[in-house]
């Protein structure tokens, strides 16, 4: 595994002791050297965007042997890719639309996603799991309708199915979801999909891409392209927002994997290109786990506007979402509005006997979904399939549309197009390329970590669920410096050793990088996130040598951003 932050060729396992003793100051000084090295070579493929698709494309391209540069304007997985419903699924709503509208496009997309579902589970078992979902039905006819539809879901899955759909009695449904509202509950249908920690999966893709040889930079924005005499892209100016420096890099081929922001990059390369992306807004809230105990999830099948709403066990909470509505493209992070919160609570209370109110909302988040534009219709009716566009003038390859479950196919098709442009087509290898964190992971990993570290069950469970077999490196840091073994704050599973690991091995440069993206605390519990900002920020300021201005930006600025996000939902 490469030390992603400096990308100088060190590998985990070869120089573990010396790497663990390196201070983050050395890592940051090496960032400048890494940039200088990047400017001295010509990359086969430069990938813009570090979400699931961009990181997946970097892994795909590097594993084929291409020289790859991956740049992300903010942080890996900071936008759309961390704001999903955390499901690996074909999409039961898209299957319903395929049947009702006799849409082969919808059917083809569902089939592809269902087959990819099994692949994603196999590539990263430390951050994925099969998930049992319950669909409550209020009449016998509803039960038959959904049972037939979900049996078709099984059939399309073929040998990759995760379990057979079942028609449950009222009593069986209540055993699995004890807080289901009993009134009008006649029967229920059980079916299976997959669940993932999207933030950590995105990071595992970037980390594994680095292990395969990709040069990676976060907090780096593309500001302009350079073209050759024929008008083809041959280079780009990149601005490192952390170092506050600009660098010119050369590339033979450029892939645009910026999701909802793809049109901006397309028009930067070729101003005459017409917009192709239409975005929809998806919003989620987090409720306390006791409101829906157990390991099963709930699919709320009927809403007044035709959307589906899920209630899913997620870490120590219940994740409820999503809304799906037309939205404007915005670069700023956003969360649920009060209207969004009320909408989701209305359906939770209709199907769960919990009487949840606004005060019960622990956190919330919103994200934009990229849909390939067509005239008319609602965004919820658009096909979530992807398209690969190659601009014949500039040569820019853009990966448009798509969804989390099919990121690997999107990446594969984008890199295939790059290979054709380079006149050097090489086969894809990612279907069986297990991600870092899962290569030596098993059900024994937690036992080994506990024995090795002496940490209690809560800390061990947290570390293994985030880092898989790499959690042993966190324990090693604590052994080398025992004070790092302590919790940062009582009642939370985060230790100073984990924070040190994020700085040394995971390119965390700001407080938000850690709390929102490496740990995912902001997405799950706003109050815990607010409590962590000061101690995490003080440690990072000391370790990274921040100036007063940087402390104000990364600590005070993040506190203000999070406070504003919380205020939106009130």
C-alpha positions as CSV (number, residue, x, y, z in Angstrom):
1,X,0.0,0.0,0.0
2,X,1.5,3.3,-0.9
3,X,1.7,6.2,1.5
4,X,-0.9,8.2,-0.4
5,X,-0.1,11.5,1.2
6,X,3.4,11.7,-0.3
7,X,3.2,9.1,-3.1
8,X,7.0,8.5,-3.2
9,X,6.9,4.8,-3.5
10,X,7.0,3.6,0.1
11,X,4.9,0.6,0.7
12,X,3.1,-0.5,3.9
13,X,4.7,-3.7,5.0
14,X,8.2,-2.8,3.7
15,X,9.0,0.2,5.9
16,X,6.3,0.1,8.6
17,X,8.5,1.2,11.5
18,X,10.1,4.1,9.7
19,X,6.8,5.2,8.2
20,X,5.0,5.2,11.6
21,X,7.7,7.4,13.1
22,X,7.3,10.0,10.3
23,X,5.8,13.2,11.5
24,X,3.0,14.9,9.5
25,X,5.2,17.9,9.0
26,X,7.5,15.7,6.9
27,X,4.5,14.5,4.9
28,X,3.4,18.1,4.1
29,X,6.8,19.1,3.1
30,X,6.9,16.1,0.8
31,X,3.6,17.3,-0.9
32,X,5.7,20.1,-2.6
33,X,8.2,17.5,-3.7
34,X,5.4,15.3,-5.0
35,X,4.1,18.2,-7.1
36,X,7.5,18.8,-8.5
37,X,7.8,15.2,-9.5
38,X,4.3,15.3,-11.1
39,X,5.3,18.3,-13.2
40,X,8.3,16.5,-14.6
41,X,6.5,13.7,-16.3
42,X,3.8,13.1,-18.9
43,X,0.8,11.1,-17.6
44,X,-1.1,8.7,-19.8
45,X,-4.4,9.6,-18.1
46,X,-5.3,12.6,-16.0
47,X,-8.5,12.1,-14.0
48,X,-10.5,15.0,-12.7
49,X,-12.8,14.2,-9.7
50,X,-12.1,12.1,-6.7
51,X,-15.5,10.7,-6.0
52,X,-16.4,7.0,-6.5
53,X,-16.2,7.2,-10.3
54,X,-13.0,9.2,-10.5
55,X,-11.2,7.1,-7.8
56,X,-12.6,4.0,-9.4
57,X,-11.3,5.1,-12.8
58,X,-7.9,5.9,-11.3
59,X,-7.7,2.4,-9.8
60,X,-8.8,0.8,-13.1
61,X,-6.3,2.7,-15.2
62,X,-3.4,2.2,-12.9
63,X,-4.1,-1.5,-12.5
64,X,-3.9,-1.7,-16.3
65,X,-0.4,-0.2,-16.2
66,X,-1.1,3.4,-17.4
67,X,0.6,6.4,-15.7
68,X,-2.3,8.1,-13.9
69,X,-2.8,11.4,-12.1
70,X,-6.0,11.8,-9.9
71,X,-6.9,15.3,-8.7
72,X,-9.9,16.3,-6.5
73,X,-10.9,19.9,-5.9
74,X,-12.0,19.3,-2.3
75,X,-11.5,15.9,-0.6
76,X,-12.0,12.4,-1.9
77,X,-15.7,11.6,-1.7
78,X,-16.6,15.0,-0.3
79,X,-19.7,15.6,-2.5
80,X,-22.2,13.3,-4.1
81,X,-20.3,10.0,-3.4
82,X,-20.6,10.5,0.4
83,X,-24.3,11.6,0.3
84,X,-25.9,8.3,-0.9
85,X,-28.5,6.1,0.8
86,X,-25.6,3.7,1.6
87,X,-27.3,1.0,-0.6
88,X,-25.7,-1.3,-3.1
89,X,-28.8,-2.1,-5.2
90,X,-30.4,-2.5,-8.5
91,X,-33.2,-0.2,-7.6
92,X,-36.7,-1.6,-7.0
93,X,-38.3,1.7,-8.1
94,X,-36.5,1.5,-11.5
95,X,-37.6,-2.1,-11.9
96,X,-41.2,-0.9,-11.3
97,X,-40.9,1.8,-13.9
98,X,-39.3,-0.7,-16.3
99,X,-42.4,-2.9,-16.0
100,X,-45.0,-0.2,-16.0
101,X,-43.5,1.7,-18.9
102,X,-42.1,-1.3,-20.7
103,X,-38.7,0.5,-20.6
104,X,-35.8,-1.7,-21.7
105,X,-33.4,1.1,-20.6
106,X,-34.6,0.9,-17.0
107,X,-34.6,-2.9,-17.1
108,X,-31.0,-3.0,-18.5
109,X,-29.8,-0.6,-15.8
110,X,-31.4,-2.6,-13.0
111,X,-29.8,-5.8,-14.4
112,X,-26.4,-4.3,-14.6
113,X,-26.6,-2.9,-11.1
114,X,-27.8,-6.2,-9.6
115,X,-24.9,-8.1,-11.1
116,X,-22.5,-5.4,-9.9
117,X,-24.0,-5.6,-6.4
118,X,-22.3,-8.9,-5.8
119,X,-19.0,-7.7,-7.1
120,X,-18.9,-4.7,-4.8
121,X,-19.6,-6.9,-1.8
122,X,-16.8,-9.2,-2.7
123,X,-14.2,-6.4,-3.3
124,X,-14.6,-4.7,0.1
125,X,-16.3,-7.0,2.7
126,X,-14.9,-4.9,5.6
127,X,-17.2,-2.0,4.6
128,X,-20.1,-3.8,2.9
129,X,-22.8,-6.3,4.0
130,X,-25.9,-7.9,2.7
131,X,-29.0,-6.1,4.0
132,X,-32.5,-7.5,4.6
133,X,-35.3,-5.0,3.8
134,X,-38.9,-5.2,4.8
135,X,-41.8,-3.7,2.7
136,X,-45.0,-3.4,4.8
137,X,-48.2,-4.0,3.0
138,X,-51.6,-2.8,4.1
139,X,-53.8,-5.2,2.0
140,X,-53.6,-8.7,0.6
141,X,-53.4,-7.2,-2.9
142,X,-50.5,-5.0,-2.0
143,X,-48.6,-8.0,-0.6
144,X,-49.1,-10.0,-3.8
145,X,-48.1,-7.0,-6.0
146,X,-44.8,-6.4,-4.2
147,X,-44.0,-10.1,-3.8
148,X,-44.3,-10.7,-7.5
149,X,-42.2,-7.6,-8.2
150,X,-39.5,-8.6,-5.8
151,X,-39.4,-12.1,-7.1
152,X,-38.7,-10.7,-10.5
153,X,-35.9,-8.7,-8.8
154,X,-34.5,-12.1,-7.6
155,X,-34.8,-13.6,-11.1
156,X,-32.9,-10.7,-12.7
157,X,-30.2,-11.1,-10.0
158,X,-29.7,-14.7,-11.2
159,X,-26.9,-16.5,-9.4
160,X,-25.7,-13.2,-7.7
161,X,-28.8,-12.9,-5.5
162,X,-28.2,-12.4,-1.8
163,X,-31.2,-14.3,-0.6
164,X,-34.7,-15.1,-1.7
165,X,-37.6,-12.7,-1.3
166,X,-40.4,-13.9,1.0
167,X,-43.9,-13.1,1.8
168,X,-44.1,-12.6,5.6
169,X,-47.1,-12.8,8.0
170,X,-47.9,-9.9,10.2
171,X,-46.3,-11.6,13.1
172,X,-43.1,-12.4,11.2
173,X,-42.8,-8.8,10.1
174,X,-43.2,-7.5,13.6
175,X,-40.5,-9.9,14.8
176,X,-38.0,-8.3,12.4
177,X,-39.2,-4.7,12.8
178,X,-40.8,-4.5,16.3
179,X,-41.7,-0.8,16.0
180,X,-43.7,-1.3,12.8
181,X,-47.1,0.4,13.2
182,X,-49.5,-2.5,13.7
183,X,-52.6,-0.7,12.5
184,X,-53.4,-1.6,8.9
185,X,-50.4,-3.9,8.6
186,X,-51.7,-7.0,6.8
187,X,-48.5,-8.6,5.5
188,X,-45.0,-7.7,4.4
189,X,-42.4,-8.7,1.8
190,X,-38.8,-9.4,2.6
191,X,-36.0,-8.9,0.1
192,X,-32.3,-8.4,0.0
193,X,-29.9,-5.7,-1.2
194,X,-26.4,-4.6,-0.1
195,X,-25.2,-1.8,2.2
196,X,-21.9,0.1,2.1
197,X,-20.1,2.8,4.0
198,X,-19.8,5.0,1.0
199,X,-17.2,7.4,2.5
200,X,-14.8,4.6,3.4
201,X,-15.4,2.7,0.1
202,X,-14.5,5.8,-1.8
203,X,-11.4,6.2,0.3
204,X,-10.5,2.5,-0.2
205,X,-10.7,3.1,-4.0
206,X,-8.3,6.1,-3.9
207,X,-6.0,4.3,-1.5
208,X,-5.9,1.2,-3.7
209,X,-5.4,3.3,-6.8
210,X,-2.3,4.8,-5.1
211,X,-1.1,1.3,-4.3
212,X,-1.3,0.5,-8.0
213,X,0.8,3.6,-8.8
214,X,-1.6,6.5,-9.2
215,X,-0.4,9.9,-8.2
216,X,-3.1,11.5,-6.1
217,X,-3.8,15.0,-4.8
218,X,-6.9,16.2,-2.9
219,X,-7.7,19.9,-2.4
220,X,-6.5,20.5,-5.9
221,X,-8.7,22.3,-8.5
222,X,-8.3,22.3,-12.2
223,X,-8.3,25.9,-13.4
224,X,-7.6,25.7,-17.1
225,X,-6.6,23.4,-19.9
226,X,-3.8,23.7,-22.5
227,X,-4.2,22.5,-26.0
228,X,-1.8,21.5,-28.8
229,X,-1.8,22.8,-32.4
230,X,-4.6,20.5,-33.3
231,X,-6.9,21.7,-30.5
232,X,-6.4,18.6,-28.4
233,X,-5.9,18.7,-24.7
234,X,-2.3,18.2,-23.7
235,X,-2.0,19.8,-20.3
236,X,-3.7,21.5,-17.4
237,X,-3.1,24.1,-14.7
238,X,-4.0,22.8,-11.3
239,X,-4.2,24.9,-8.1
240,X,-3.3,23.2,-4.8
241,X,-5.6,25.0,-2.3
242,X,-3.7,23.7,0.7
243,X,-0.3,24.9,-0.5
244,X,-1.8,27.9,-2.3
245,X,0.4,27.1,-5.4
246,X,-0.4,26.4,-9.0
247,X,1.3,23.7,-11.1
248,X,1.2,22.7,-14.7
249,X,0.9,19.0,-15.6
250,X,1.0,17.3,-18.9
251,X,-1.3,14.4,-20.0
252,X,-2.0,12.4,-23.1
253,X,-5.7,11.9,-22.2
254,X,-8.1,13.6,-19.8
255,X,-11.1,12.0,-18.1
256,X,-13.8,14.2,-16.5
257,X,-15.4,12.3,-13.6
258,X,-16.9,15.3,-11.7
259,X,-20.5,14.0,-11.4
260,X,-23.0,16.9,-11.1
261,X,-20.2,19.4,-12.0
262,X,-19.3,17.6,-15.3
263,X,-20.7,20.4,-17.5
264,X,-18.3,22.9,-16.0
265,X,-15.2,20.8,-17.0
266,X,-16.7,20.0,-20.4
267,X,-17.2,23.7,-21.2
268,X,-13.8,24.6,-19.8
269,X,-12.3,22.2,-22.4
270,X,-14.7,23.2,-25.2
271,X,-16.9,26.3,-24.5
272,X,-19.3,25.5,-27.4
273,X,-20.5,22.2,-25.8
274,X,-24.2,22.2,-24.7
275,X,-25.0,21.2,-21.1
276,X,-25.7,17.5,-20.6
277,X,-26.3,17.2,-16.8
278,X,-29.5,17.6,-15.0
279,X,-29.3,17.3,-11.2
280,X,-31.7,16.1,-8.5
281,X,-31.5,16.6,-4.8
282,X,-31.4,13.7,-2.4
283,X,-31.7,14.4,1.4
284,X,-31.4,12.1,4.4
285,X,-31.8,12.4,8.2
286,X,-30.5,10.3,11.1
287,X,-32.7,9.2,13.9
288,X,-31.8,7.3,17.2
289,X,-31.4,3.5,16.7
290,X,-34.0,2.6,19.4
291,X,-36.7,3.9,17.0
292,X,-36.0,1.0,14.7
293,X,-34.0,-1.7,16.5
294,X,-32.6,-4.8,14.8
295,X,-30.6,-5.4,11.6
296,X,-33.4,-5.2,9.0
297,X,-34.2,-2.1,7.0
298,X,-37.6,-0.6,6.0
299,X,-38.8,0.3,2.5
300,X,-41.7,2.7,2.6
301,X,-43.4,1.9,-0.7
302,X,-46.1,4.6,-1.0
303,X,-45.8,8.4,-0.7
304,X,-48.1,11.0,-2.0
305,X,-45.6,12.1,-4.7
306,X,-44.5,8.7,-5.8
307,X,-41.0,8.6,-4.1
308,X,-39.6,5.7,-2.2
309,X,-38.3,6.3,1.4
310,X,-35.9,4.0,3.1
311,X,-35.2,3.6,6.9
312,X,-31.9,1.8,7.2
313,X,-29.8,0.8,10.2
314,X,-26.6,2.8,9.8
315,X,-23.8,2.6,12.4
316,X,-25.6,3.5,15.7
317,X,-28.5,5.3,14.0
318,X,-31.4,4.9,11.6
319,X,-30.8,6.6,8.2
320,X,-34.0,7.9,6.6
321,X,-34.3,9.1,3.0
322,X,-34.3,10.0,0.3
323,X,-36.2,12.8,-1.2
324,X,-35.8,13.1,-4.9
325,X,-36.6,16.4,-6.6
326,X,-35.3,18.8,-9.2
327,X,-32.5,21.1,-8.0
328,X,-30.2,23.8,-9.1
329,X,-26.4,23.1,-9.3
330,X,-24.7,24.4,-6.2
331,X,-21.1,24.0,-5.0
332,X,-21.8,24.6,-1.3
333,X,-22.6,21.7,1.0
334,X,-26.2,21.6,2.1
335,X,-28.4,19.6,4.4
336,X,-32.1,19.0,4.9
337,X,-34.4,21.9,5.2
338,X,-37.2,21.9,7.8
339,X,-39.6,21.0,5.0
340,X,-37.4,18.0,4.1
341,X,-37.3,16.9,7.7
342,X,-41.0,17.1,8.1
343,X,-41.6,15.2,4.9
344,X,-39.4,12.3,6.0
345,X,-40.7,12.3,9.6
346,X,-44.3,12.1,8.3
347,X,-43.7,8.8,6.6
348,X,-41.6,7.4,9.4
349,X,-44.4,8.0,11.8
350,X,-47.0,6.6,9.3
351,X,-45.2,3.3,9.1
352,X,-43.3,3.2,12.5
353,X,-45.0,3.5,15.9
354,X,-42.4,6.0,17.2
355,X,-43.9,9.5,17.1
356,X,-40.6,11.0,16.0
357,X,-40.2,14.8,16.0
358,X,-37.8,17.3,14.8
359,X,-35.9,17.2,18.2
360,X,-35.1,13.5,17.5
361,X,-33.1,14.3,14.3
362,X,-29.4,13.6,15.2
363,X,-28.0,14.7,11.8
364,X,-28.8,15.1,8.1
365,X,-27.2,15.6,4.8
366,X,-28.0,16.3,1.2
367,X,-26.4,15.5,-2.1
368,X,-26.8,16.2,-5.8
369,X,-27.3,13.3,-8.3
370,X,-26.1,13.7,-11.9
371,X,-28.6,12.6,-14.5
372,X,-28.0,12.7,-18.2
373,X,-30.4,15.4,-19.6
374,X,-33.4,14.8,-21.7
375,X,-36.3,17.1,-22.4
376,X,-39.3,17.2,-20.0
377,X,-40.3,14.8,-17.3
378,X,-39.4,14.6,-13.6
379,X,-35.9,13.8,-12.4
380,X,-37.2,10.8,-10.5
381,X,-38.3,9.3,-13.8
382,X,-34.8,9.6,-15.5
383,X,-32.7,6.5,-16.0
384,X,-29.8,6.3,-13.7
385,X,-27.6,4.7,-16.3
386,X,-24.3,6.3,-17.5
387,X,-22.9,7.6,-20.8
388,X,-19.4,8.0,-22.0
389,X,-18.9,11.1,-24.1
390,X,-15.7,11.9,-26.0
391,X,-15.5,15.4,-27.4
392,X,-14.2,15.1,-31.0
393,X,-12.5,18.5,-30.8
394,X,-10.7,18.6,-27.5
395,X,-10.6,14.8,-26.8
396,X,-12.0,15.2,-23.3
397,X,-13.7,12.0,-22.1
398,X,-16.6,12.7,-19.8
399,X,-18.3,10.0,-17.6
400,X,-21.9,11.3,-17.3
401,X,-24.8,10.1,-15.1
402,X,-24.7,6.7,-13.3
403,X,-25.0,5.6,-9.7
404,X,-22.8,4.3,-6.9
405,X,-23.6,0.6,-7.5
406,X,-22.3,0.9,-11.1
407,X,-19.2,3.0,-10.4
408,X,-16.9,0.2,-11.5
409,X,-18.6,-0.2,-14.9
410,X,-18.5,3.6,-15.4
411,X,-14.8,3.6,-14.6
412,X,-14.2,0.7,-16.9
413,X,-16.0,2.3,-19.8
414,X,-14.2,5.6,-19.3
415,X,-10.8,3.9,-19.2
416,X,-11.7,1.8,-22.2
417,X,-12.4,5.1,-24.1
418,X,-9.1,6.4,-22.9
419,X,-7.3,3.3,-24.1
420,X,-8.8,3.7,-27.6
421,X,-7.7,7.4,-27.7
422,X,-4.2,6.4,-26.7
423,X,-4.2,3.6,-29.2
424,X,-3.2,1.3,-26.4
425,X,-6.2,-0.7,-25.2
426,X,-5.6,-2.9,-22.2
427,X,-8.0,-5.3,-20.4
428,X,-9.9,-4.2,-17.2
429,X,-8.8,-6.0,-14.0
430,X,-11.0,-4.5,-11.3
431,X,-13.7,-7.2,-11.1
432,X,-11.4,-9.3,-8.9
433,X,-9.1,-6.6,-7.5
434,X,-9.9,-6.6,-3.7
435,X,-9.5,-3.2,-2.1
436,X,-7.1,-2.3,0.6
437,X,-8.5,-3.0,4.0
438,X,-10.1,-6.3,2.9
439,X,-7.1,-8.2,1.5
440,X,-6.3,-9.8,4.9
441,X,-9.6,-9.1,6.5
442,X,-11.7,-11.8,8.1
443,X,-14.0,-12.3,11.1
444,X,-10.8,-12.9,13.1
445,X,-9.6,-9.3,12.5
446,X,-11.4,-7.8,15.4
447,X,-10.2,-10.5,17.8
448,X,-6.6,-10.0,16.6
449,X,-6.9,-6.2,17.0
450,X,-8.3,-6.5,20.5
451,X,-5.5,-8.8,21.6
452,X,-2.9,-6.7,20.0
453,X,-4.1,-3.3,21.3
454,X,-6.0,-3.9,24.5
455,X,-8.8,-1.5,23.4
456,X,-12.3,-2.2,24.4
457,X,-15.0,-3.7,22.1
458,X,-16.4,-0.3,21.1
459,X,-13.1,1.1,19.8
460,X,-12.2,-2.2,18.1
461,X,-15.5,-2.5,16.4
462,X,-15.3,1.1,15.1
463,X,-11.8,0.7,13.8
464,X,-12.4,-2.6,12.0
465,X,-15.6,-1.3,10.4
466,X,-13.7,1.7,9.0
467,X,-10.2,0.3,8.2
468,X,-10.5,-3.4,8.0
469,X,-7.1,-5.1,8.2
470,X,-5.4,-1.7,8.2
471,X,-6.7,-1.1,11.7
472,X,-3.6,-2.9,12.9
473,X,-1.6,0.1,11.8
474,X,-3.6,2.3,14.1
475,X,-2.8,-0.1,17.0
476,X,0.9,0.1,16.0
477,X,0.9,3.9,16.3
478,X,-0.6,3.5,19.8
479,X,2.0,1.0,20.8
480,X,4.9,3.3,19.7
481,X,3.4,6.2,21.6
482,X,1.1,5.0,24.4
483,X,-0.6,8.4,24.9
484,X,-2.2,8.0,21.5
485,X,-4.2,5.0,22.7
486,X,-6.5,7.3,24.7
487,X,-10.0,8.4,23.5
488,X,-10.2,12.0,22.3
489,X,-13.5,12.5,24.2
490,X,-15.3,10.2,26.6
491,X,-18.2,8.2,25.2
492,X,-16.8,8.3,21.6
493,X,-14.7,5.6,19.9
494,X,-12.2,7.9,18.4
495,X,-8.6,7.8,19.6
496,X,-5.6,10.0,19.1
497,X,-4.0,7.0,17.3
498,X,-6.7,7.0,14.7
499,X,-6.3,10.7,14.2
500,X,-2.6,10.3,13.8
501,X,-3.2,7.5,11.3
502,X,-5.5,9.8,9.3
503,X,-2.8,12.4,9.1
504,X,0.1,10.1,8.2
505,X,-1.6,7.6,5.9
506,X,-4.9,9.1,4.7
507,X,-4.0,12.6,3.4
508,X,-6.3,14.4,5.9
509,X,-5.3,18.0,5.7
510,X,-8.2,19.8,7.4
511,X,-10.5,19.2,10.5
512,X,-13.4,18.6,8.1
513,X,-11.4,16.0,6.2
514,X,-11.2,14.0,9.5
515,X,-14.6,14.5,11.2
516,X,-16.8,14.6,8.1
517,X,-14.9,12.3,5.7
518,X,-12.5,9.9,7.4
519,X,-14.8,9.2,10.4
520,X,-18.2,10.2,8.9
521,X,-19.2,11.8,12.3
522,X,-20.8,14.8,10.7
523,X,-23.1,12.7,8.7
524,X,-24.3,10.7,11.7
525,X,-24.3,13.0,14.8
526,X,-24.1,16.8,14.5
527,X,-23.5,17.3,18.3
528,X,-20.6,14.8,18.4
529,X,-19.1,16.5,15.4
530,X,-19.3,19.9,17.0
531,X,-17.7,18.6,20.2
532,X,-14.8,17.0,18.3
533,X,-13.8,20.1,16.2
534,X,-11.8,21.9,18.9
535,X,-9.6,19.0,20.2
536,X,-9.1,17.5,16.7
537,X,-8.2,21.0,15.4
538,X,-5.8,21.7,18.2
539,X,-4.0,18.5,17.6
540,X,-3.8,19.0,13.9
541,X,-2.6,22.6,14.3
542,X,0.3,21.4,16.4
543,X,1.2,18.5,14.2
544,X,0.8,20.3,10.9
545,X,2.2,23.6,12.0
546,X,-0.8,25.7,11.0
547,X,-0.6,29.4,11.0
548,X,-3.1,31.5,12.9
549,X,-5.0,32.1,9.6
550,X,-5.1,28.4,8.9
551,X,-6.5,27.7,12.4
552,X,-9.2,30.2,11.9
553,X,-10.1,28.7,8.5
554,X,-10.0,25.0,9.5
555,X,-11.3,25.2,13.1
556,X,-13.5,28.3,13.4
557,X,-14.6,28.2,9.8
558,X,-15.7,24.6,10.1
559,X,-17.6,25.3,13.3
560,X,-19.5,28.0,11.6
561,X,-20.3,25.9,8.5
562,X,-21.6,23.1,10.6
563,X,-23.7,25.4,12.7
564,X,-25.2,26.9,9.6
565,X,-26.0,23.4,8.2
566,X,-27.8,22.5,11.4
567,X,-29.7,25.8,11.4
568,X,-31.1,25.0,7.9
569,X,-33.1,22.1,9.3
570,X,-34.7,24.0,12.1
